[in-house]
Every structure is written in structure tokens, then in C-alpha cells.
Amino acid sequence: MRRILVTSALPYANGQIHLGHLVETIQTDIWVRFQKLRGHECHYFCADDTHGTPIMIRARNEGISPELLVQRMHVEHLNDFKGFYIEFDNYYSTNTEENRLLSEEVYLKNRTAGNIHSSTLRQAYCEKDQMFLPDRFIRGTCPACGAEDQYGDACESCSKNYAPLDLKNAKCALCGTKPVEKNSEHLFFKLTHFEAFLKTWIHSGALQPEMANKLDEWFLSGLQDWDISRDGPYFGFEIPDAPGKYFYVWLDAPVGYMASCLEWCKRHNRDFAEFWRRDDLVEVYHFIGKDILYFHTLFWPAMLKGAGLRSPTSVFTHGFLTVNGQKMSKSRGTFITARQYLETLDPEYLRYYYAAKLTARVDDLDLQLDDFMLRVNSDLVGKVVNIASRTAGFLHKSFQGRLTATYPEDGGLHQQFVTAGDEIAEWYESREFSKAMRTIMALADSANRFVETKAPWTLAKHPEQAKELHETCTIAINLFRLLMIYLQPVLPVMAEKTRKFLQLPPYSWDGRLQPLCDQTIQEFSHLMVRVDPKKVEALLNTTTPPTQPIQPPALSPDKIIDIEAFSQVELRVAKILQAEPVEGADKLLRLTLDVGELGQKNVFAGIREAYRPDEIVGRLTVLVANLQPRKMRFGISEGMILAAGPGGKELFLLSPDQGAKPGMRIR
């Protein structure tokens, strides 16, 4: 019996689980379920990744503590994963005492071994807020492509990585002021100390060949030491010997794999050292997306090595998800959350479709919704379920639901199915799930041909052929049983319904070897219904913005003004310096505006449902500057900004073209 520890990448606690996350967790869950079905000891550990600047910003915008935010997101994430039948042995959090202690251990052992050094960096500093600006606290123009309003670490438009000080027209995301450069002492992990070790490990078979080749490119360009510290304020763990400095989130995030394991070990009275302090007792596998290859295959194994801990056995990398050939996008209606899917469609449809597309390579996976409906309906309903639905009824009608006492002669069909299990097991083991599904569906075709040839519906009409009818249905049910054993890692709920229908003991891979005979089965009931195209359309409608513009009502005569009245309205360009939620008002943001020669103005705007405060700081908009100040219970509003749209989330600030300056009069 093998002992196996498996992880998938930790979802970030700043956002919802979406169908892209599920490519990885479903892939991992299928592999883990297969290992358990084979009789191996296999544990699946994961956690929420909870630290870093984006968490701080979102918690600040919502007016709650980061701790409360990550607790709330933990419940949401776990419920979404449970909805897709992801079966973790432990789903934990990186914001825990176990993770803090293990992160400190990794750091302190590497420091003692001489793998940590300090260096002075020039960083962006906000004099108004009196703080160094982490990547996500600074915004500006991308130095590569010129895209505006980008974060300080990477451009969302061209994907270029850069340092915060490389941003053009940089500003503090909190107050909108221009940062200055200031020295700060930082701690670095000496990745260069591990070059020889990493080259050997990478080419040891631990990675897919294309990923090992990709990493060779980084060796050619030279490994860089890694900044593992961040200045406060920062939501994370303070570094033990560096007051005011915090571990960068990517140091403690992968340690979360170990922390989740440690917490589980405490509850189950298991020895944590067997899993992480030795490499000869347990196999350790990480499933990750290709976007985090660098962290998991360079920094992570090097940190473990430097701390005297074991290296991963393998890191399995997968590609990205596209929907109908396009990158997931909210504006295109192809960004689908786990919750939106669960409210509309059966999760096992998606589990099967992903399995039918997943390979051991790093190819992107495209969720083609027409193909999705066709494949699920054809394979699962039209082929697999069809075998039982066409034969089980005859067993109850004519034989009290009981199979034949001994297994009938079937021309070697059952043995063919049993033997195919060896090939299917190889495909599962090597993560070639699409090949496993093709092999299983080829078997289903064989079973359906057998049923079609024997035609039990015709045999049932002739009492003298009762023995052949009984044998035919017994063979068909046995073939169906084998298919469901093979599909159990992919379709755990349908497999469990089948187990109860056939009144079987718990599944095992070796359980396929002996046929099922002389046993009563329950009456057949539907195991899966076809995908309803209307439900798929409804799912897309939950994510797609309206394509037809909303027609405004015609203006009534009493609303029409002449040019003289209009000329009295003074419109000015205003720059949003600060934006913050108004306590006690769900729709309002309090804005501080720079109006040039008119100075700063305080305005309350009903745009909170449409914009997060950090999204609009630094943006130019249009202000009605000569509006009579209005006293509100939250304070005085000194004007009105202009926006268009029906309201709520569908509201769009008016913005002047580039080149406009605060205070300019709009004519």
C-alpha cells in the first residue's frame, strides 16, 4: 500500500471560486479518489491563502477586519467545493498558529544556514499615509504598454511584470497622492545557493518535460534572490527577528500545505514528521496552474531544502480554462462562478466534462458549452445509464429483481471489461483522464451493442426464452457495474446511487474481478437526467450583461430647458483624490475632489454599488461645481458628479478625454 499526500493550489481568500479554480480541484479530487479506490492511503490537503495586500484593501473597503473577511470567505469557498463533491481530508487556512510556527521554522532554519541576507531597497512611500506602498497600494501607467490604472507588480493588460517604481504617473491607491522614493531594509532568500540542487530535482522526473524545459530558461537568464519581506502595515506574519517587517505572502502560502497537514495530524494522532521531515515514507504531489510554476518549482523546493525538510515527489501543472474559446471574462459573460453553476446545473456534468478533456500535458482546457451538453447527454445518459435503464426493469418484472445464481456465458465480454481496468488504471495514475474516459465509453458502446443484439424487450414477449432474458439482463447489469466502478472517481454521487441500487459493499478497484450473481437488486430509478439547454442558457444569462441598451423614457415638456438656463450650469473637470464608503449608507461613497483653482470639494455620490473605492481613486470625472451645497446627515455635499446608466451596478462615471486637467471648465 502506497502512502500519498496530495495538495492543490490554495485559492486566494479575496475572491469567489470560479470554474477556472475547479479545473484544478476536480482534477486533484479525481486522482485522489482513484488512489483511495485502489486501496492506497491517500490524503488531500488544502487551505485558503489569506495574507497580503489585496485582502487588506478589500477588508478596508468593506469596513471589516481582514480576519473577519477571511473567515467569511473560508465558509463560502468550502461550501462551493463541497457542492462539486471535492473531498478534502482537511481544508484549512494560512492565517493560523500552525502556519505561523512552520513559516518561522522555515525562515529561521534558512537564516541559520546562511540562506537569508538583507539589502536596502528604494521603494515608493506615501508621505500622507506615512507608509511604504506594497504592490497593490500603488497604481499608475504600465511602463511597457501604457495601460493606465495598473497595480505596482504586473500589468493586467499586457501581463508584464515590473517593480512598483517603474510605474509611470504613480499614485497612492489610498489617497491619490504621488509617492516619493525612500530606502527600506529588506530580507532576501538566496535562491542562487540552490542552483545545483534545483537543476537536479527539476530533471529528476518531478516535473512534466515541458515545464522542466521552461525552467531551464530561467537558469539561462540567471536566478535572482527573492525578497521575502514586506513593510507594515501588512496582513500577515511578522518576521521574528525583524520588527515591523512581515513575511511576503508567497513565503507562508505554500507552507499552508504543511500547516493543513499538521492540524490534521493533531486531530488524528498522526506523526507530522512522517509526511514532511522524511522523504522515504510518503509520496508528496502538488497540483498547480502554470501561472504559479515559478513559486512551486524554484522557491518552494529550495526553501524546503534549506530548512532540512523533504522535497515534493512531483509537481503536476495544468493549463488555463477558456469558455467557448475565450478567456474567462465578466464583460463577455464567460466568467462563471462555482455558485452560479451550482444554482443551475448538476456538478457531475462538469466533473465528467473536465475529465473527458484533461490530459497529463499543460494544454489549456476549453469549456465548449454545446460540446458540453452533447458529450454529457451522449456518454453518461445515452451510453452508461442506458444499459441499466433498458434491462433492470425486466429483472423485477420477471425474476423478483434477482440476478442469475451463476454468471452466464457471455463470450468473454465480462473478462474484456475486467482486463480493460488495468489500462484505465494506468490512464488515471498518469492523469490522462481523457484517455480513461474514452476507454470507458468504448466499453459502454460494447455493452450497448450486446443489449441491442440480445433485445431483452423482444425476449420478454416469449415465455420460453425466460432463461435467456434472465442471463442477458444479468450480464448487462454486471457490465454496467464495472463501468460505474471505473467512473467512481469522476462521478462519486452517481456511483453511490448505483451502489445502493445494486446493493453492493463499498467500491474497490479489485472488486471488479468477480462478477455479481445470485443477488437481489433494487428497482431502477433515474441516475442522471439529460442536460437541459434552457438551463445552460440560464447560466449564461446570469453572467452576461444586457446586450440591448435600456431605452430612456421620452422627455416631458416640463423637463425641457433653454440654452440660457443650461449655460448657468458650471461643469468642471475633477480628480478623485480619495474615496471611502459612508457608514450607514449602502449606496454612497464620500469623495474628495481636486477641482484645480476651486480647491478641494467634498461630494457624496450614489455609486457604491458600481465602483469600489480603490477603482476610482486618481480618476478624472465631471463635477457640477456651482450646485448649492446640500447638508446631509453624513456631512455637507459640495456638488454633484455626473454618471450615466439606469443605476445600481449599471452606472458609469463620465470622464473627460486624456489631457484634461482638474479645474478645467467643460464647454
C-alpha positions in Angstrom: 0.0 0.0 0.0 1.3 3.4 -1.0 1.1 6.4 1.3 0.4 9.6 -0.6 -0.1 13.2 0.3 -1.8 15.4 -2.3 -2.4 19.2 -2.5 -3.9 21.6 -4.9 -3.0 25.3 -5.0 -4.6 27.4 -2.3 -7.4 29.6 -3.5 -7.0 33.3 -2.6 -9.4 34.5 0.1 -10.0 37.7 -1.8 -12.5 36.3 -4.4 -15.1 33.7 -5.2 -14.4 30.2 -6.5 -14.9 30.1 -10.3 -14.9 27.4 -13.0 -11.2 28.0 -13.5 -10.4 27.0 -9.9 -12.4 23.9 -10.4 -10.3 22.6 -13.2 -7.6 22.0 -10.7 -9.6 20.9 -7.7 -11.7 18.4 -9.8 -8.5 17.1 -11.4 -6.9 16.6 -8.0 -10.1 15.1 -6.4 -10.4 12.5 -9.3 -6.8 11.5 -8.8 -7.2 11.2 -5.0 -10.4 9.2 -5.3 -8.7 6.8 -7.7 -5.8 6.3 -5.3 -8.2 5.5 -2.4 -10.3 3.2 -4.7 -7.1 1.3 -5.3 -6.7 0.8 -1.6 -3.8 3.3 -1.0 -3.6 5.6 2.0 -4.1 9.0 0.3 -4.7 12.4 1.9 -5.8 15.6 0.2 -4.9 18.8 2.0 -5.7 22.3 1.0 -6.4 25.7 2.6 -7.3 29.3 1.9 -4.5 31.7 1.1 -5.3 34.6 3.3 -2.5 37.1 3.6 -1.3 40.0 1.5 -2.3 43.5 0.4 -5.5 42.7 -1.7 -7.1 41.2 1.5 -6.2 44.4 3.3 -7.8 46.6 0.6 -11.0 44.6 0.3 -11.4 44.4 4.1 -10.8 48.2 4.3 -13.4 48.9 1.6 -16.0 46.7 3.3 -15.3 48.3 6.7 -14.4 45.0 8.4 -11.2 43.4 9.7 -9.1 41.2 7.4 -9.6 38.3 9.9 -13.4 38.6 9.6 -13.1 38.7 5.8 -11.0 35.6 5.5 -13.3 33.7 7.9 -16.3 34.6 5.8 -14.6 33.6 2.5 -13.4 30.3 4.1 -17.1 29.3 4.6 -18.0 30.3 1.1 -15.1 28.5 -0.5 -15.7 25.3 1.4 -19.4 25.3 0.6 -18.6 25.8 -3.1 -16.1 22.9 -3.1 -18.5 20.6 -1.3 -21.1 21.5 -3.9 -18.8 19.9 -6.5 -18.1 16.9 -4.3 -14.4 17.9 -3.7 -13.4 15.6 -0.8 -10.6 17.2 1.2 -9.1 15.4 4.1 -8.5 18.8 5.6 -9.4 22.3 4.2 -7.6 24.8 6.5 -6.3 28.4 6.4 -2.9 30.1 6.2 -4.0 32.6 8.9 -3.4 30.0 11.7 -1.0 29.3 14.5 0.3 26.2 12.8 1.2 28.1 9.7 2.9 30.9 11.7 5.1 28.4 13.6 6.0 26.4 10.4 6.7 29.6 8.4 9.0 30.8 11.2 10.7 27.4 11.3 11.4 27.5 7.5 12.7 31.1 7.8 14.9 30.6 10.9 16.5 27.4 9.6 17.3 29.0 6.3 18.7 32.1 8.2 20.9 29.9 10.4 22.1 28.0 7.3 23.2 31.3 5.7 20.4 31.4 3.1 19.0 34.8 4.1 20.6 38.2 3.7 19.4 41.8 4.0 19.7 44.6 1.5 18.4 48.1 1.1 15.8 48.9 -1.5 14.4 52.1 -2.9 10.6 51.9 -2.5 7.6 54.0 -3.1 6.5 55.8 0.1 3.3 57.8 0.8 4.1 60.8 2.9 0.5 61.5 3.6 -0.4 58.0 4.8 3.1 57.5 6.3 3.7 54.1 4.9 5.6 52.2 2.3 3.4 51.2 -0.6 3.1 47.4 -1.3 2.5 46.4 -4.9 -1.3 46.7 -4.6 -1.2 50.0 -2.8 0.3 51.9 -5.8 -1.3 52.4 -9.2 -0.2 54.1 -12.3 0.6 53.7 -16.0 2.2 50.5 -17.3 5.8 51.2 -18.4 5.5 48.6 -21.1 2.2 49.1 -22.9 1.0 52.4 -21.4 -2.2 50.9 -19.9 -3.5 53.2 -17.2 -4.6 52.4 -13.6 -2.4 49.4 -13.2 -1.1 47.9 -9.9 2.5 48.1 -8.9 3.5 44.5 -9.7 2.1 43.5 -13.0 0.0 44.9 -15.9 -3.5 43.4 -16.3 -3.4 44.4 -19.9 -0.1 43.1 -21.3 0.9 40.8 -18.3 4.3 42.5 -18.0 5.9 42.2 -14.5 7.8 45.2 -13.2 8.8 46.9 -9.9 6.4 49.5 -8.4 8.9 52.3 -9.0 8.8 51.5 -12.7 5.2 52.7 -13.0 4.6 56.0 -14.7 2.4 58.6 -13.2 2.3 56.5 -10.0 0.0 57.4 -7.1 -1.0 56.0 -3.8 -4.1 53.9 -4.1 -5.4 55.1 -0.8 -5.1 58.8 -1.0 -4.1 59.5 -4.7 -1.0 61.5 -3.8 2.2 61.0 -5.7 4.6 58.8 -3.7 8.3 59.6 -3.1 11.2 57.2 -3.1 12.6 56.1 0.3 15.1 53.5 1.5 13.9 50.3 3.3 15.8 47.4 4.6 14.5 44.0 3.2 15.3 40.3 3.7 16.2 38.1 0.7 16.3 34.4 0.2 19.4 33.3 -1.6 17.9 31.2 -4.4 21.4 31.1 -6.1 22.6 28.8 -3.2 20.3 26.1 -4.6 21.0 26.2 -8.3 22.7 22.8 -8.5 20.1 21.1 -6.3 17.2 22.6 -8.4 18.7 21.6 -11.7 18.9 18.0 -10.5 15.5 17.9 -8.9 13.8 19.6 -11.9 15.2 17.0 -14.3 14.6 14.0 -11.9 11.1 13.4 -13.3 9.5 15.5 -10.7 8.0 17.8 -13.4 6.4 17.4 -16.8 9.1 17.7 -19.5 7.7 20.9 -21.0 7.8 22.5 -17.5 11.3 21.4 -16.9 12.3 22.9 -20.2 10.6 26.1 -19.3 12.5 26.3 -16.0 15.8 25.9 -17.9 15.1 29.3 -19.5 15.2 30.9 -16.0 18.6 29.3 -15.3 20.0 30.7 -18.5 18.9 34.2 -17.6 20.3 33.7 -14.0 18.4 33.0 -10.8 17.6 36.1 -8.7 17.5 36.3 -4.9 13.9 36.6 -3.6 12.5 39.4 -1.5 10.6 37.6 1.3 9.7 40.6 3.4 7.2 43.4 3.3 6.9 46.6 5.3 4.0 47.2 7.6 1.1 47.7 7.6 0.7 44.3 6.1 -1.8 41.5 6.8 0.5 38.5 7.5 3.0 37.1 10.0 5.6 39.5 11.5 9.1 38.2 10.9 10.6 37.0 14.3 13.8 39.0 14.2 12.7 41.9 12.1 10.1 44.1 13.9 7.8 45.9 11.6 8.6 43.5 8.7 6.2 40.8 7.5 6.6 37.6 5.6 5.7 38.1 1.9 2.5 36.1 1.3 4.3 33.7 -1.1 6.6 32.6 1.7 3.8 31.5 4.0 1.2 30.4 1.4 2.9 27.1 0.3 3.8 26.4 4.0 0.0 26.3 4.3 0.2 22.8 2.7 2.2 21.7 5.7 0.0 23.6 8.2 -3.1 21.9 6.9 -1.4 18.5 7.3 -0.1 19.4 10.8 -3.6 20.4 12.0 -5.0 17.1 10.6 -2.2 15.1 12.3 -3.1 16.7 15.6 -6.7 15.6 15.3 -5.9 12.1 14.1 -2.9 11.4 16.4 -0.5 11.0 13.4 3.2 11.9 13.2 3.7 15.0 11.1 7.4 14.1 10.7 6.4 11.1 8.6 4.9 13.4 6.0 7.3 16.4 5.8 10.6 15.6 7.7 11.4 12.4 5.8 11.2 11.6 2.1 11.1 7.8 2.3 7.7 7.2 3.9 5.2 9.3 1.9 4.8 10.5 -1.7 4.0 14.2 -1.9 2.3 15.6 -5.0 1.2 19.2 -5.8 -1.4 20.1 -8.5 -1.0 23.7 -9.7 -1.7 26.0 -12.6 1.0 27.1 -14.9 0.8 30.7 -13.7 2.4 29.8 -10.4 5.1 27.4 -11.7 7.9 29.7 -10.6 6.9 29.7 -6.9 6.3 26.0 -6.7 9.3 24.6 -8.6 12.0 27.1 -7.6 11.4 28.9 -4.4 9.3 26.2 -2.6 11.7 23.2 -3.1 14.7 25.5 -2.3 13.1 26.8 0.9 12.3 23.2 2.0 15.8 22.1 1.2 17.3 25.0 3.1 15.1 24.2 6.1 16.0 20.5 6.1 12.6 19.4 5.0 11.6 17.0 2.2 11.1 17.9 -1.4 7.9 17.2 -3.3 7.8 13.9 -5.2 6.3 15.7 -8.2 4.5 18.9 -9.2 1.8 18.4 -11.7 0.9 21.5 -13.8 -2.2 22.2 -15.8 -3.3 24.9 -18.3 -5.9 27.6 -18.1 -9.7 27.4 -18.7 -11.4 29.1 -21.6 -15.1 29.2 -22.1 -16.4 28.9 -25.7 -12.8 29.6 -26.9 -12.4 32.8 -24.9 -10.6 33.8 -21.8 -13.0 33.9 -18.9 -14.4 37.5 -18.9 -17.2 39.2 -17.0 -17.8 41.6 -19.9 -18.2 38.7 -22.3 -20.4 36.7 -20.0 -17.9 33.8 -19.7 -16.8 34.4 -16.1 -18.9 31.8 -14.3 -18.6 31.3 -10.5 -19.0 28.0 -8.8 -22.1 29.2 -7.1 -23.7 30.4 -10.3 -23.1 26.9 -11.8 -24.4 25.1 -8.8 -27.7 27.0 -8.8 -28.3 25.9 -12.4 -26.7 22.6 -13.3 -25.6 19.2 -11.9 -22.0 19.4 -10.7 -21.3 15.9 -12.0 -21.9 17.1 -15.6 -18.8 19.4 -15.2 -16.7 16.8 -13.4 -17.2 14.4 -16.3 -16.6 17.1 -19.0 -13.4 18.2 -17.4 -12.3 14.5 -17.0 -13.1 14.0 -20.7 -10.8 16.9 -21.6 -7.9 16.7 -19.1 -4.5 15.2 -20.1 -1.1 15.0 -18.4 0.1 17.9 -20.6 -0.2 21.6 -19.8 -2.7 22.3 -22.5 -5.5 24.9 -21.9 -9.0 23.4 -21.4 -11.9 24.9 -23.4 -15.4 24.6 -22.0 -17.4 24.5 -25.2 -20.9 24.6 -23.9 -22.5 23.0 -27.0 -20.0 20.2 -26.8 -20.5 20.0 -23.0 -24.2 19.3 -23.5 -23.7 16.8 -26.3 -20.9 14.9 -24.5 -22.7 14.6 -21.2 -26.0 13.6 -22.8 -24.4 11.1 -25.2 -21.9 9.5 -22.9 -23.4 9.4 -19.5 -27.2 9.3 -20.3 -27.2 7.8 -23.7 -24.5 5.2 -23.2 -23.8 4.4 -19.5 -27.2 4.9 -17.7 -28.9 3.5 -20.8 -27.5 0.0 -20.1 -29.2 -0.3 -16.7 -32.4 1.6 -17.7 -33.1 -0.9 -20.5 -32.5 -4.1 -18.5 -33.2 -3.6 -14.8 -36.9 -3.4 -15.2 -37.1 -6.9 -16.7 -35.3 -8.4 -13.7 -38.0 -7.0 -11.4 -40.9 -7.8 -13.7 -40.0 -11.4 -14.3 -37.3 -12.5 -11.7 -38.2 -10.7 -8.4 -35.2 -8.4 -9.1 -32.7 -11.2 -8.6 -29.6 -11.9 -10.8 -28.8 -15.4 -12.0 -27.3 -17.8 -9.5 -24.1 -18.2 -11.5 -22.6 -15.8 -14.1 -23.8 -16.8 -17.6 -21.6 -17.4 -20.6 -21.1 -14.0 -22.4 -18.4 -14.8 -25.0 -15.6 -13.3 -22.8 -17.3 -9.9 -22.5 -17.0 -9.6 -18.8 -13.4 -10.6 -18.8 -12.7 -8.0 -21.6 -14.2 -5.3 -19.2 -12.1 -6.6 -16.3 -8.9 -6.6 -18.3 -9.5 -3.1 -19.6 -9.4 -2.0 -15.9 -5.6 -2.3 -16.0 -5.3 0.1 -18.9 -7.9 2.5 -17.3 -5.9 2.4 -14.0 -2.7 3.4 -15.9 -4.5 6.4 -17.5 -5.8 7.5 -14.1 -2.4 7.2 -12.5 -0.7 9.2 -15.2 -3.5 11.9 -15.1 -4.5 11.0 -18.7 -8.1 11.3 -17.7 -9.4 11.9 -21.3 -7.9 8.6 -22.4 -9.5 6.8 -19.4 -12.9 8.3 -20.3 -12.5 7.2 -24.0 -11.7 3.7 -22.9 -14.6 3.5 -20.6 -17.0 4.9 -23.2 -15.7 2.3 -25.7 -16.7 -0.4 -23.2 -20.1 1.2 -22.8 -20.5 1.0 -26.6 -19.7 -2.7 -26.4 -22.3 -3.2 -23.6 -25.0 -1.4 -25.6 -24.3 -3.4 -28.7 -24.7 -6.6 -26.6 -28.1 -5.3 -25.2 -29.2 -4.2 -28.7 -28.3 -7.6 -30.2 -30.0 -9.6 -27.4 -33.0 -7.3 -27.4 -34.5 -8.2 -24.0 -37.7 -6.3 -24.8 -38.3 -8.9 -27.5 -37.2 -11.9 -25.3 -39.7 -10.8 -22.7 -42.5 -11.4 -25.1 -41.7 -15.1 -25.3 -42.0 -17.1 -22.0 -39.9 -20.0 -23.5 -37.0 -17.5 -23.7 -37.1 -16.5 -20.0 -33.7 -18.1 -19.2 -32.0 -16.2 -22.0 -33.8 -12.9 -20.8 -32.6 -13.5 -17.2 -29.0 -14.2 -18.4 -29.0 -11.2 -20.8 -30.1 -8.8 -18.0 -27.6 -10.2 -15.5 -24.8 -9.7 -18.0 -25.8 -6.2 -18.8 -26.1 -5.2 -15.1 -22.6 -6.6 -14.4 -21.2 -4.7 -17.3 -22.9 -1.5 -16.0 -21.5 -2.2 -12.5 -17.9 -2.4 -14.0 -18.4 0.9 -15.8 -19.5 2.6 -12.6 -16.5 1.2 -10.7 -14.3 2.8 -13.3 -16.3 6.1 -13.2 -16.5 6.3 -9.4 -13.5 8.8 -9.1 -15.3 11.1 -11.6 -18.9 10.6 -10.7 -18.9 9.8 -6.9 -22.6 10.6 -6.4 -23.9 8.7 -9.4 -21.6 5.8 -8.4 -23.0 5.8 -4.8 -26.6 5.8 -6.2 -25.6 2.8 -8.3 -24.0 1.0 -5.3 -27.3 1.3 -3.4 -29.3 0.3 -6.5 -27.2 -2.9 -6.8 -26.9 -3.3 -3.0 -23.1 -3.5 -3.2 -20.5 -3.2 -0.5 -18.2 -0.2 -0.7 -16.3 0.0 -4.0 -12.8 -1.2 -4.5 -10.8 -1.4 -7.7 -10.1 -5.1 -7.2 -13.9 -5.6 -6.6 -14.3 -5.7 -10.3 -12.6 -9.1 -10.7 -15.6 -11.2 -9.6 -19.0 -10.9 -11.2 -22.2 -10.1 -9.3 -24.5 -13.1 -9.1 -27.4 -14.6 -7.0 -28.3 -11.2 -5.6 -31.4 -9.0 -5.5 -31.1 -5.5 -6.8 -33.5 -2.6 -6.1 -35.9 -1.2 -8.6 -34.2 1.1 -11.1 -34.7 4.9 -10.7 -33.2 7.7 -12.7 -29.4 8.1 -12.0 -28.9 11.2 -14.2 -31.1 13.4 -16.4 -30.0 15.0 -19.7 -28.5 18.5 -19.7 -31.3 20.9 -20.4 -30.2 23.6 -23.0 -32.5 26.1 -21.3 -30.6 25.7 -18.0 -27.3 26.3 -19.9 -28.8 29.4 -21.4 -30.0 30.5 -18.0 -26.5 30.0 -16.6 -25.0 32.3 -19.3 -27.7 34.8 -18.6 -26.6 35.1 -15.0 -23.1 36.2 -16.2 -23.8 38.1 -19.4 -24.6 41.9 -19.3 -27.6 43.1 -21.2 -26.9 43.4 -24.9 -29.8 45.8 -25.6 -29.4 49.3 -24.4 -32.1 50.4 -22.0 -34.3 53.0 -23.7 -34.9 56.1 -21.6 -38.5 57.4 -21.4 -39.3 60.4 -23.6 -38.8 63.8 -22.0 -41.9 65.5 -20.9 -42.3 69.2 -22.0 -41.8 70.5 -18.4 -38.3 69.0 -18.3 -37.0 71.0 -21.3 -34.8 74.0 -20.5 -33.4 76.7 -22.8 -29.8 77.4 -23.6 -29.7 80.3 -21.1 -30.7 78.1 -18.2 -28.2 75.4 -19.3 -25.4 78.0 -19.5 -25.8 78.7 -15.8 -24.6 75.1 -15.0 -20.8 75.1 -14.5 -19.2 71.8 -15.3 -15.6 71.3 -14.2 -13.1 68.5 -14.5 -12.4 67.0 -11.1 -9.8 64.4 -10.0 -10.9 61.9 -7.3 -8.3 62.1 -4.6 -10.0 59.9 -2.1 -13.0 57.6 -1.9 -14.4 55.8 1.0 -17.7 54.1 2.0 -20.2 56.1 4.1 -21.2 54.2 7.2 -24.9 53.8 7.4 -25.5 54.4 3.6 -25.3 51.4 1.4 -25.2 53.3 -1.9 -23.0 56.3 -1.0 -19.3 57.0 -1.4 -17.6 60.1 0.1 -15.4 61.6 -2.5 -12.6 64.2 -2.0 -12.2 66.0 -5.3 -9.4 68.2 -6.7 -11.1 70.9 -8.8 -8.0 72.9 -9.7 -8.4 76.7 -8.9 -11.6 75.9 -7.0 -9.6 73.8 -4.5 -10.9 70.6 -3.0 -14.6 69.7 -2.6 -16.4 67.0 -0.6 -19.1 65.2 -2.5 -21.4 62.3 -1.6 -22.1 60.2 -4.7 -24.5 57.2 -5.0 -22.1 55.0 -6.9 -21.1 52.5 -4.3 -22.8 49.5 -6.0 -21.0 50.2 -9.2 -17.5 51.1 -8.1 -15.1 50.0 -5.3 -13.3 53.0 -3.8 -9.8 51.8 -4.9 -11.0 51.6 -8.5 -11.8 55.3 -8.9 -9.0 57.0 -6.8 -7.0 59.1 -9.3 -9.7 59.1 -12.0 -10.9 62.2 -13.7 -14.6 62.9 -13.7 -17.2 65.7 -14.3 -18.5 67.8 -11.5 -21.4 70.2 -11.3 -19.3 72.8 -9.5 -21.9 75.6 -8.8 -24.6 73.4 -7.2 -25.9 74.8 -3.9 -24.2 72.8 -1.1 -26.5 70.3 0.5 -26.5 69.4 4.2 -26.8 65.6 4.7 -26.8 63.6 7.9 -23.3 62.4 6.9 -21.9 65.9 6.2 -22.1 68.6 3.5 -22.0 67.7 -0.2 -20.5 70.4 -2.3 -21.5 69.4 -5.7 -22.6 66.5 -7.9 -20.6 64.2 -10.1 -22.1 63.1 -13.4 -22.8 59.5 -14.3 -24.9 57.6 -16.8 -27.0 54.4 -16.7 -30.1 53.0 -15.0 -28.5 52.9 -11.6 -27.1 50.3 -9.1 -24.3 48.3 -10.7 -25.2 49.6 -14.1 -23.8 53.1 -13.5 -20.9 54.7 -15.4 -18.9 57.8 -14.4 -18.5 60.4 -17.0 -14.8 61.0 -17.7 -13.1 63.6 -19.9 -10.5 62.6 -22.5 -6.8 62.3 -21.7 -5.1 65.6 -21.4 -7.8 67.2 -19.3 -6.7 68.8 -16.0 -8.5 69.3 -12.7 -10.5 72.6 -12.7 -10.9 72.9 -16.5 -14.3 74.3 -17.4 -16.4 72.0 -19.7 -17.9 74.0 -22.5 
